[in-house]
Amino acid sequence: MNEQAECNEAGKKVLSKFFDPYLLELLRNPVVLEIRNVCMTVVFWDVSNFSRLCNKLNRDEEAITGFLREYFIEAAKVIYRHRGILDKSIGDGKFSICLQSI
């Protein structure tokens, strides 16, 4: 592997820690950098009454962590099914962008 290819691989590895995989794939296409109008959907959602849920679970960290893990997995599936980009996870909230209307 030449030096340029090694540098590119190292850069991809670093960027993959901070960016959604779908977004990284999009950025490989130079057409993405062109200015254009697109229809997009911005979505933010969180768990309704999450604090109350935590209290009902008696602040059982294992149960809460398991619930959040399952919720995050299902949320990511919905986002990726609609070719969305998972932009942020904020507590129990998710922020995503879909480049096509859903």
Secondary structure by P-SEA (a helix, b strand, c coil): ccaaaaaaaaaaaaaaacccaaaaaaaaccccccbbbbbbbbbbbcccaaaaaaaaaccaaaaaaaaaaaaaaaaaaaaaaacccccccccccccccccccc
